[in-house]
Amino acid sequence: MQKLGDFKLPHFFNYPPYFTLQPVRDIREKQVQLWKELILEYCRFQKIFVIGLEEDFPLFSNPVIERFLSHEAREAFLSALVSEGRAEWLDKGHRKCLILWHRIQEWADIILNFVKDNGLEDSVMTVEEIRSGTESRGTATRITFRSPWKFVSSCSEEFLTHIQLKLGDGRRIRFWEDPWIGDYMLAECFQLLYRIIEAKNASISSLRQNETTNIAGRFSWDLRFFRNLNDREMEEISSLTLLLESINGNKGIPDKKRNKRIFDDVKEDLNMGESKIFGCLVELQGIDRTILMRALKLLEQKGKLAIFKGSSADDEGVKFSI
C-alpha cells in the first residue's frame, strides 16, 4: 500500500480514472465520496486546516502513476465538503478552503472535555495556551497533553532500565519539582495534585515518614492538600501511590519486577481511557485560530465561558465557568 509519510493511502489513489472527473453520475458520486473521505482523513492525520487549490497539496497528484487532479476536480471535491458543512471557502474566488475535519460544535465539545479532564472548570487561560496545550503557571511548566501513566506505560521498558537511583536522606531533592524518578518531575506528571498540594517545594525527606516504614521496607508519604480531592484528583493520587509504592524505601532503588507488574496491571485501564482523556487534548494542540475562536464563541453563547480582550491578540483570554 502506498504511503504519504506515515499516512496510508487508499487503493483508489493508484487508479488513474479517479484523478479525472467521471461523466457518469453514479460513478462520479462514488468518486466524490472517496475523495471527501480521503481529504478529511489526511487533513486530520497531518493536522492541516487550510488547503489552497493552486498550491502543491500532496493529495492532488500521484507521481507513481503520473496523474494529478485538475483545478476543476479539486474545486468539485472541496465544494462537496463545503456543501456538507465539513469545509468553508475562505475567499470568493475559491482559492483557499478551510477544512473542518471536526465541525465547530464538535470542536466545542472537545474544548469542554479538555477543560473537565484537566480540572480547569473555573480557570483562566489565554487562547494560545489552549492551542499549544501548555500552562506556564507557578514554579513548574506543565504540559497539558501528558498523563503520568500514558507516557510511563508507552516507554515502560526504557523507563525501567533508567529508574535506579539512590536518594540518600532526600533533604536536597524536592519531591514535586526535581526529576528524581527517571527524568520526570512529579509536578509535570501529576498536574491536578500539584495545583492543590500545600507545600509545592517540599523536600523528599520532609514528606517521607521513616518511622512508619513497614516490614516490606517501603515508606509512607505525608502528602497534604489544602482541600478534599475530586474524582479526577482521586484517580491521580491512586496512580501516584502505585508509583511511590514501587520504590524500595531502604535503598532508594525501585523493584523492577514490581514496577513491571504495575505497568501490566494498569495497561488495560490506560488503553480504555486513552481515547476519552487524551485524544481530544492532542487534537486541540495546533488548532487553527479561526476554528478555535468560533468554537469558543459558540461556548460563550451557551454560558460556558467568557472571552476577554488583552492588549494584543496573543493576550486574548478565556474564563471558563463550567
Stockholm file with secondary structure:
# STOCKHOLM 1.0

chainA/1-322         MQKLGDFKLPHFFNYPPYFTLQPVRDIREKQVQLWKELILEYCRFQKIFVIGLEEDFPLFSNPVIERFLSHEAREAFLSALVSEGRAEWLDKGHRKCLILWHRIQEWADIILNFVKDNGLEDSVMTVEEIRSGTESRGTATRITFRSPWKFVSSCSEEFLTHIQLKLGDGRRIRFWEDPWIGDYMLAECFQLLYRIIEAKNASISSLRQNETTNIAGRFSWDLRFFRNLNDREMEEISSLTLLLESINGNKGIPDKKRNKRIFDDVKEDLNMGESKIFGCLVELQGIDRTILMRALKLLEQKGKLAIFKGSSADDEGVKFSI
#=GR chainA/1-322 SS CCEETTEECCGGGGCGGGGSCCSSHHHHHHHHHHHHHHHHHHHHHHTCCEEETTSCCGGGEETTTTEECCHHHHHHHHHHHHHTTSEEESSTTCCEEEECSSCHHHHHHHHHHHHHHTTCTTCEEEHHHHHHTEECCTTSCEETTCCHHHHHHHTHHHHHHHCCCCCTTCTTSBTTTSCCBTTBCHHHHTHHHHHHBSCTTCBHHHHEEGGGCCTTSCCEECCCBSSCCCHHHHHHHHHHHHHHHTBCTTTSCBCHHHHHHHHHHHHHHHHHHHIIIIIHHHHHTTCCHHHHHHHHHHHHHTTSEEEECCSSGGGCEEEECC
#=GC SS_cons         CCEETTEECCGGGGCGGGGSCCSSHHHHHHHHHHHHHHHHHHHHHHTCCEEETTSCCGGGEETTTTEECCHHHHHHHHHHHHHTTSEEESSTTCCEEEECSSCHHHHHHHHHHHHHHTTCTTCEEEHHHHHHTEECCTTSCEETTCCHHHHHHHTHHHHHHHCCCCCTTCTTSBTTTSCCBTTBCHHHHTHHHHHHBSCTTCBHHHHEEGGGCCTTSCCEECCCBSSCCCHHHHHHHHHHHHHHHTBCTTTSCBCHHHHHHHHHHHHHHHHHHHIIIIIHHHHHTTCCHHHHHHHHHHHHHTTSEEEECCSSGGGCEEEECC
//
